[in-house]
Amino acid sequence: MPVVNRIAEFSAEMARWRQHLHTIPELGQECHETAAFVAARLREFGVDEIHEGFAKTGIVAIVNGQGAGPTVGLRADMDALPIPEATGVAYASQRPGKMHACGHDGHTTMLLGAAKYLAETRKFSGRVALIFQPAEETGGGAEVMVEEGVLDRFGVGQVYALHNAPGVEAGAFYTTPGPIMAAVDTFHIHITGKGGHGAMPHETRDPVMAAVGIAQALQTIVSRNHYALDDLVLSVTQIHAGTADNVIPDKAYINGTVRTFDPKVQAMVQERMVAIVEGQAASFGVQAKLNYVVGYPATVNDPDKSAFAAEVAREVAGESRVVADAGREMGAEDFAYMLNARPGAYLFLGQGDSAGLHHPEYNFNDEVAPVGASFFARLVERAQPLAAR
């Protein structure tokens, strides 16, 4: 895979960074040890400024180029997931019940690689803001950093991020103009009935049957209440009730996720869920409370910036290994908040055959880290070239 020569020279060092980060997974905003490692490497590289404490453990590092110019932002997420690791690698998680099952250790490594190169060479004008963000998986760290004024404080004019993609050719890129990932909402439904003996259901108001009825009725929102060509996913992912085979419980719980792109579709789903939950509860003689939580918005690429990023990716990976109009998907990403605030693009970088994201056997492919670092580095050099002398 073609990479910047200087980055190729320290690719083994990048693998060591990544594998160390893999041993110390941290959740949410509590990325203290990860952030300390990142800050130590940045100081070694000689970046011009290091600002810590955004979203609790986030870092922004500044590298100045040669001469005046704008600021381009590059973002990497740092947090892990609450999943017990099953990779069997020598550098497996040392934190029981936590692991880097989404490759954020690799994302952080790629941005560190770009930082090392950019601090050494400075073949660009203006400056680059390297954004190391906690709490992508939960907590919306990107939203917090935007609210804390990161983009405004450092004058970031455009912003970019990468995510690894298992099952896609290692070192290949794909992206798309406009919406690339969906908005994500969560719903919780608490049902209260009247419990009793399983042999005497006529004396109860059964919350289990109400939960089944609500779960089935919710699926009609997708099949009967929205235009079939508008992307919408509504998944019931949890139903909890009962403790014994001969006891009808008095409570049940339903949980799930909603994925949309159009705010009008999102609003329709909320309206229909309220009606369905209330109506089904009345029909079964129980009480039901819906808590609908609006989450990350859709991730929307600026068309011009995504086209530019695809050009840079072709330079790094080759014409045939970049898809610039791959279409959108129903996953979600809190980088959406940064793209709502600034034009930019989100791209995927193939990691080859591996377990899928959020799987206990997933492990980032160290061979693609120099490719991602090269993409970040060349993007800065292309976006903010040195003035002709």
C-alpha positions as CSV (number, residue, x, y, z in Angstrom):
1,M,0.0,0.0,0.0
2,P,1.5,3.4,-1.0
3,V,2.2,5.6,1.9
4,V,4.3,8.7,2.5
5,N,7.9,7.6,2.7
6,R,8.7,9.2,6.0
7,I,5.6,7.7,7.6
8,A,6.5,4.3,6.3
9,E,9.8,4.6,8.1
10,F,8.2,4.8,11.5
11,S,5.3,2.4,10.8
12,A,6.7,-0.2,13.3
13,E,6.7,2.5,15.9
14,M,3.0,3.3,15.1
15,A,2.2,-0.4,15.6
16,R,3.8,-0.3,19.1
17,W,1.7,2.8,19.9
18,R,-1.5,1.1,18.8
19,Q,-0.9,-2.1,20.6
20,H,-0.1,-0.3,23.8
21,L,-3.3,1.7,23.5
22,H,-5.1,-1.6,22.9
23,T,-4.0,-2.8,26.4
24,I,-5.5,0.2,28.2
25,P,-9.1,0.7,26.9
26,E,-11.1,3.4,28.6
27,L,-14.7,4.3,28.4
28,G,-16.6,7.5,27.7
29,Q,-15.0,10.7,28.9
30,E,-12.7,8.8,31.3
31,C,-9.8,8.4,28.8
32,H,-7.2,9.6,31.3
33,E,-4.3,7.1,30.6
34,T,-5.0,7.2,26.8
35,A,-4.9,11.0,26.9
36,A,-1.7,11.0,28.9
37,F,0.0,8.7,26.3
38,V,-1.2,10.9,23.5
39,A,0.1,14.1,25.2
40,A,3.5,12.4,25.9
41,R,3.9,11.5,22.2
42,L,2.9,14.9,21.0
43,R,5.5,16.5,23.3
44,E,8.1,14.2,21.8
45,F,7.1,15.2,18.3
46,G,7.5,18.9,19.1
47,V,4.0,20.2,18.3
48,D,3.6,23.9,18.9
49,E,0.7,23.8,21.4
50,I,-1.1,21.1,23.5
51,H,-4.4,22.0,25.1
52,E,-5.9,19.4,27.4
53,G,-9.1,18.9,29.3
54,F,-11.8,19.3,26.6
55,A,-14.8,17.0,27.2
56,K,-12.8,16.1,30.4
57,T,-9.9,14.1,28.7
58,G,-9.9,15.5,25.1
59,I,-6.8,17.1,23.6
60,V,-6.2,19.6,20.8
61,A,-2.7,19.9,19.5
62,I,-1.6,22.7,17.1
63,V,1.1,22.4,14.5
64,N,2.0,25.5,12.7
65,G,3.0,25.5,9.1
66,Q,5.1,27.9,7.1
67,G,3.4,31.3,6.7
68,A,-0.1,32.6,7.4
69,G,-3.2,30.7,6.5
70,P,-6.3,29.0,7.8
71,T,-6.6,26.1,10.2
72,V,-7.7,22.6,9.1
73,G,-9.0,20.2,11.8
74,L,-8.3,16.4,12.0
75,R,-10.2,14.3,14.5
76,A,-9.6,10.9,16.1
77,D,-11.8,9.2,18.7
78,M,-10.1,7.6,21.7
79,D,-12.7,5.7,23.7
80,A,-13.3,1.9,23.9
81,L,-16.4,-0.3,24.6
82,P,-17.7,-2.3,27.6
83,I,-17.0,-5.7,25.9
84,P,-14.9,-8.5,27.2
85,E,-12.1,-9.2,24.8
86,A,-11.7,-12.5,23.0
87,T,-8.9,-11.9,20.5
88,G,-6.2,-13.9,22.2
89,V,-3.5,-11.4,21.1
90,A,-0.4,-10.9,23.3
91,Y,-1.4,-7.2,23.8
92,A,-5.0,-7.9,24.7
93,S,-6.9,-5.6,27.1
94,Q,-5.7,-5.4,30.6
95,R,-9.0,-4.0,31.7
96,P,-11.6,-6.8,32.3
97,G,-14.9,-6.1,30.5
98,K,-13.4,-3.3,28.3
99,M,-11.8,-3.5,24.9
100,H,-11.0,-1.5,21.8
101,A,-13.7,-3.3,19.7
102,C,-14.2,-0.4,17.3
103,G,-10.7,0.5,16.4
104,H,-10.4,3.8,18.1
105,D,-6.9,2.7,19.2
106,G,-6.1,2.6,15.5
107,H,-7.7,6.0,14.8
108,T,-5.7,7.6,17.6
109,T,-2.5,6.0,16.2
110,M,-3.2,7.3,12.7
111,L,-3.6,10.8,13.9
112,L,-0.5,10.5,16.0
113,G,1.4,9.3,12.9
114,A,0.2,12.3,11.0
115,A,1.2,14.6,13.9
116,K,4.7,13.2,14.0
117,Y,5.1,13.7,10.2
118,L,3.5,17.2,10.1
119,A,5.6,18.4,13.1
120,E,8.8,17.3,11.3
121,T,8.1,18.5,7.8
122,R,5.7,21.5,8.1
123,K,5.1,21.5,4.3
124,F,1.9,23.5,4.6
125,S,0.7,27.0,5.3
126,G,-1.5,28.1,8.2
127,R,-1.9,25.4,10.9
128,V,-3.5,22.1,11.7
129,A,-5.6,21.3,14.8
130,L,-5.2,17.7,15.9
131,I,-8.4,16.8,17.8
132,F,-8.2,13.7,20.1
133,Q,-11.7,13.2,21.3
134,P,-13.1,11.0,24.1
135,A,-16.7,9.6,24.4
136,E,-17.7,8.8,20.8
137,E,-19.4,5.6,21.7
138,T,-21.4,7.1,24.5
139,G,-21.7,10.7,25.8
140,G,-21.3,12.6,22.6
141,G,-17.8,13.9,23.2
142,A,-17.8,15.7,19.8
143,E,-20.9,17.6,20.8
144,V,-19.2,18.6,24.1
145,M,-16.0,19.7,22.4
146,V,-18.0,21.8,20.0
147,E,-20.0,23.4,22.8
148,E,-16.8,24.1,24.7
149,G,-15.7,26.2,21.6
150,V,-12.9,24.0,20.2
151,L,-13.6,24.9,16.6
152,D,-14.1,28.5,17.3
153,R,-11.2,28.9,19.7
154,F,-8.7,27.5,17.3
155,G,-10.2,28.9,14.1
156,V,-10.9,25.6,12.5
157,G,-12.4,26.2,9.0
158,Q,-12.8,22.6,7.9
159,V,-12.6,19.2,9.6
160,Y,-12.1,15.6,8.7
161,A,-12.1,12.1,10.3
162,L,-11.5,8.5,9.4
163,H,-13.1,5.2,10.6
164,N,-11.8,1.8,9.9
165,A,-14.1,-0.6,7.9
166,P,-13.8,-4.4,8.4
167,G,-14.6,-6.5,5.3
168,V,-13.3,-3.8,3.0
169,E,-10.0,-4.2,1.1
170,A,-7.2,-3.1,3.4
171,G,-6.0,0.4,2.5
172,A,-9.0,1.2,0.3
173,F,-11.2,4.2,1.0
174,Y,-14.9,5.0,0.6
175,T,-17.1,8.0,1.3
176,T,-20.1,9.8,-0.1
177,P,-21.3,13.4,-0.6
178,G,-24.1,14.5,1.7
179,P,-25.5,12.2,4.4
180,I,-23.2,9.2,5.1
181,M,-24.5,8.0,8.5
182,A,-27.8,8.2,10.2
183,A,-29.2,10.0,13.1
184,V,-29.6,7.7,16.1
185,D,-32.4,7.9,18.8
186,T,-33.2,5.5,21.6
187,F,-36.5,4.6,23.2
188,H,-37.4,3.1,26.6
189,I,-40.9,1.9,27.3
190,H,-41.8,1.0,30.9
191,I,-45.0,-1.0,31.3
192,T,-46.9,-1.5,34.6
193,G,-49.7,-3.9,35.0
194,K,-51.0,-6.2,37.7
195,G,-49.1,-9.4,38.4
196,G,-50.4,-12.7,39.7
197,H,-50.5,-16.5,39.3
198,G,-49.7,-17.8,35.9
199,A,-52.7,-20.2,36.2
200,M,-55.1,-17.3,36.9
201,P,-54.4,-14.7,34.2
202,H,-57.9,-13.4,34.4
203,E,-57.0,-11.8,37.8
204,T,-54.0,-9.9,36.3
205,R,-53.3,-7.2,33.8
206,D,-50.5,-8.8,31.9
207,P,-47.6,-6.5,31.0
208,V,-45.9,-9.3,29.0
209,M,-48.7,-9.5,26.5
210,A,-48.8,-5.7,26.4
211,A,-45.1,-5.6,25.6
212,V,-45.5,-8.1,22.8
213,G,-48.4,-6.1,21.4
214,I,-46.4,-2.8,21.6
215,A,-43.3,-4.4,20.0
216,Q,-45.3,-5.8,17.1
217,A,-47.3,-2.6,16.6
218,L,-44.1,-0.5,16.5
219,Q,-43.0,-2.3,13.4
220,T,-46.0,-0.9,11.5
221,I,-44.4,2.5,11.7
222,V,-41.8,1.3,9.2
223,S,-44.1,-0.8,7.1
224,R,-47.2,1.4,7.0
225,N,-46.4,5.0,8.1
226,H,-43.5,6.1,6.0
227,Y,-42.6,6.3,2.4
228,A,-40.7,3.1,1.5
229,L,-37.8,5.0,-0.2
230,D,-37.1,7.1,2.9
231,D,-34.4,5.4,5.0
232,L,-35.8,4.3,8.4
233,V,-34.8,1.6,10.8
234,L,-36.7,0.9,14.0
235,S,-35.4,-2.0,16.0
236,V,-36.7,-3.4,19.3
237,T,-33.5,-4.7,20.9
238,Q,-34.6,-5.6,24.5
239,I,-37.7,-6.9,26.2
240,H,-37.4,-7.8,29.9
241,A,-40.1,-9.2,32.1
242,G,-40.8,-11.9,34.6
243,T,-38.8,-14.2,37.0
244,A,-40.6,-17.5,37.0
245,D,-42.7,-19.8,34.7
246,N,-45.8,-19.7,36.9
247,V,-45.8,-16.0,37.7
248,I,-47.2,-13.2,35.6
249,P,-45.1,-10.1,36.5
250,D,-46.4,-6.7,37.2
251,K,-43.8,-4.9,35.0
252,A,-42.1,-5.1,31.6
253,Y,-39.5,-3.1,29.8
254,I,-38.9,-2.5,26.0
255,N,-35.8,-0.8,24.6
256,G,-34.7,-0.1,21.0
257,T,-33.1,2.2,18.5
258,V,-34.4,4.4,15.7
259,R,-32.2,5.5,12.7
260,T,-33.3,8.2,10.3
261,F,-31.9,10.9,8.0
262,D,-34.9,13.2,7.5
263,P,-36.0,15.2,10.6
264,K,-39.6,15.0,9.3
265,V,-39.3,11.2,9.4
266,Q,-37.8,11.4,12.8
267,A,-40.7,13.5,14.1
268,M,-43.2,11.1,12.5
269,V,-41.7,8.2,14.3
270,Q,-41.9,10.0,17.7
271,E,-45.6,10.9,17.1
272,R,-46.6,7.4,16.0
273,M,-44.7,5.8,18.9
274,V,-46.6,8.0,21.4
275,A,-49.9,7.0,19.9
276,I,-49.0,3.3,19.7
277,V,-47.8,3.0,23.2
278,E,-50.8,4.8,24.6
279,G,-53.3,2.9,22.5
280,Q,-51.8,-0.5,23.2
281,A,-51.5,0.2,26.9
282,A,-55.2,1.1,27.0
283,S,-56.2,-2.0,25.0
284,F,-54.4,-4.3,27.5
285,G,-55.5,-2.4,30.6
286,V,-51.9,-1.4,31.7
287,Q,-50.0,1.8,32.0
288,A,-47.0,2.5,29.8
289,K,-44.5,5.3,29.8
290,L,-42.5,6.1,26.7
291,N,-39.1,7.9,27.0
292,Y,-37.8,8.8,23.6
293,V,-34.2,10.1,23.7
294,V,-32.9,12.0,20.7
295,G,-29.3,11.2,20.1
296,Y,-26.6,12.0,17.5
297,P,-27.8,13.8,14.3
298,A,-27.1,12.5,10.9
299,T,-23.5,12.7,9.7
300,V,-23.5,14.9,6.6
301,N,-20.5,15.4,4.4
302,D,-20.0,18.7,2.6
303,P,-20.1,17.7,-1.1
304,D,-17.1,19.7,-2.1
305,K,-15.0,18.6,0.9
306,S,-15.8,15.0,0.4
307,A,-14.8,15.2,-3.3
308,F,-11.6,16.9,-2.2
309,A,-10.9,14.2,0.4
310,A,-11.6,11.5,-2.2
311,E,-8.9,13.1,-4.4
312,V,-6.4,13.0,-1.6
313,A,-7.4,9.3,-0.9
314,R,-6.7,8.4,-4.5
315,E,-3.3,10.0,-4.2
316,V,-2.5,7.7,-1.3
317,A,-4.3,4.5,-2.2
318,G,-4.7,4.6,-6.0
319,E,-7.6,5.5,-8.3
320,S,-9.1,2.0,-8.2
321,R,-9.2,1.8,-4.4
322,V,-11.3,4.8,-3.7
323,V,-15.1,4.9,-4.0
324,A,-16.3,8.5,-3.7
325,D,-20.1,7.9,-3.9
326,A,-20.6,4.7,-1.8
327,G,-24.0,5.8,-0.5
328,R,-25.2,6.2,3.0
329,E,-25.6,3.7,5.9
330,M,-27.6,3.4,9.0
331,G,-24.8,3.5,11.6
332,A,-24.3,6.7,13.6
333,E,-21.3,8.8,14.6
334,D,-20.9,11.8,16.8
335,F,-18.5,13.5,14.4
336,A,-21.9,14.7,13.0
337,Y,-21.7,17.6,15.5
338,M,-18.4,18.8,14.1
339,L,-19.8,18.5,10.5
340,N,-22.8,20.5,11.6
341,A,-20.5,23.3,12.8
342,R,-17.9,23.2,9.9
343,P,-17.7,21.8,6.4
344,G,-15.7,18.7,6.1
345,A,-15.9,15.0,5.4
346,Y,-16.0,11.6,7.1
347,L,-14.3,8.6,5.3
348,F,-14.0,4.9,5.8
349,L,-10.6,3.1,5.5
350,G,-10.7,-0.6,4.7
351,Q,-9.1,-2.9,7.2
352,G,-9.4,-6.2,5.3
353,D,-10.9,-9.4,6.6
354,S,-11.6,-9.3,10.3
355,A,-14.2,-9.7,12.9
356,G,-16.8,-6.9,12.7
357,L,-16.9,-3.7,14.7
358,H,-18.1,-4.1,18.3
359,H,-17.3,-7.8,18.2
360,P,-15.2,-9.4,21.0
361,E,-12.7,-10.8,18.5
362,Y,-12.2,-7.5,16.6
363,N,-8.6,-6.2,16.3
364,F,-7.5,-3.2,14.3
365,N,-5.1,-4.0,11.4
366,D,-1.8,-2.3,12.0
367,E,-0.9,-2.4,8.4
368,V,-3.4,0.2,7.4
369,A,-2.4,2.8,10.1
370,P,0.4,4.3,7.9
371,V,-2.2,4.6,5.1
372,G,-4.6,6.6,7.3
373,A,-1.7,8.7,8.6
374,S,-0.6,9.4,5.1
375,F,-4.1,10.5,4.1
376,F,-4.3,12.9,7.0
377,A,-0.8,14.3,6.2
378,R,-1.4,14.8,2.5
379,L,-4.9,16.3,3.1
380,V,-3.3,19.1,5.2
381,E,-0.6,19.6,2.5
382,R,-3.1,19.7,-0.3
383,A,-5.7,21.8,1.6
384,Q,-3.1,24.4,2.6
385,P,-0.2,24.3,0.2
386,L,2.9,26.4,0.7
387,A,3.0,29.6,-1.3
388,A,5.1,29.6,-4.4
389,R,8.5,31.1,-3.9
